[in-house]
Amino acid sequence: PPPVPPPPSAALGAHHTVVTGSRGLKVLSRSVHASVDAESVYAHLYRDDEWSYWLDTARVQADTGRFSFMGGSDGPLSYHLSYNVATGQVSESTRCGETKVHRTKLLPLLKERLADARCDGDGLPFSFCGGFVGYLGYEMKQDCVDMRGSKNRFKADDEDAKLLFSDRFLAFDHLEGRCYAVALCDESCEASARSWLSSSHHLLTTLSPPSPPSGSIPPVARAGRVGSRGHHREEDDDVAQPEMKGPGTLAFAPLPPSAP
């Protein structure tokens, strides 16, 4: 028998968001209106990805907690950064296994990378359209201007900062019941990005069972760091999404909007 088309409530969003940035980057997106169980999606796509993230919230309000985000390191433009304050070195690793060491502080390097990858997801209901996700540890205070001269008395067991450049991710709108697949790409990987959008749409309309009752907490780690399959869930703090900036926790470093 011929395949049964999805119901109207699960129909594909009417538009792709395509905006070119300074590096020739484009933001492509597809949205689907359907009941999606985020935990099932995460388990299917990202559970075995060591650099995956899931930024979640137990508070769903119009001004905070409306969106949650998840992604991994499987995108063609993704790479990750690890930083050691004491040595002043940033280690950059690509998904192909190549590693570069930059003898520089992390924050100036991030500023340079973000300026070089400017783009704007015009048409998306959230400001994050790709960029760095990760954590900045307490040891980073030594590099901050307003605390210059402050020396770290203790050395962390983990890296002082770890960040993933996330070029493909899913965003869940808990108020509107809509899910967005978003891909950041250039000409070399645009066809792959569009294919990923299509496969993500298929997954979101076929995989997910009904969501658990409101207020239930998935039986996964309540907090984590990028690099340890981190799931960060804000239950008691007033956190404005998508930026979560608590030291030692997951945080966004969004791409700045392109100049008009």
Buried (B, 14 or more C-beta within 10 A) or exposed (E): EEEEEBEEEBBBBEEBBBBEBEEEBBBBBBBBBBEBBBBBBBBEBBEEBEBBBBBBBBBBEEEBBBBBBBBBBBBBBBBBBBBBBEEEBBBBBBBEEEEEEBEEBBBEBBEEBBEEBBBBBEBBBBBBBBBBBBBBBEBBBBBEEEEEEEEBEEEBEBBBBBBBBBBBBBBBBBEEBBBBBBBBBBEEBBEBBBEBBEEBBEBBBEBBEEBEEEEEEBEBEBBBBBBBBBBBBBEEEEBEBBEBEBEBBBBBBBBBBBEE
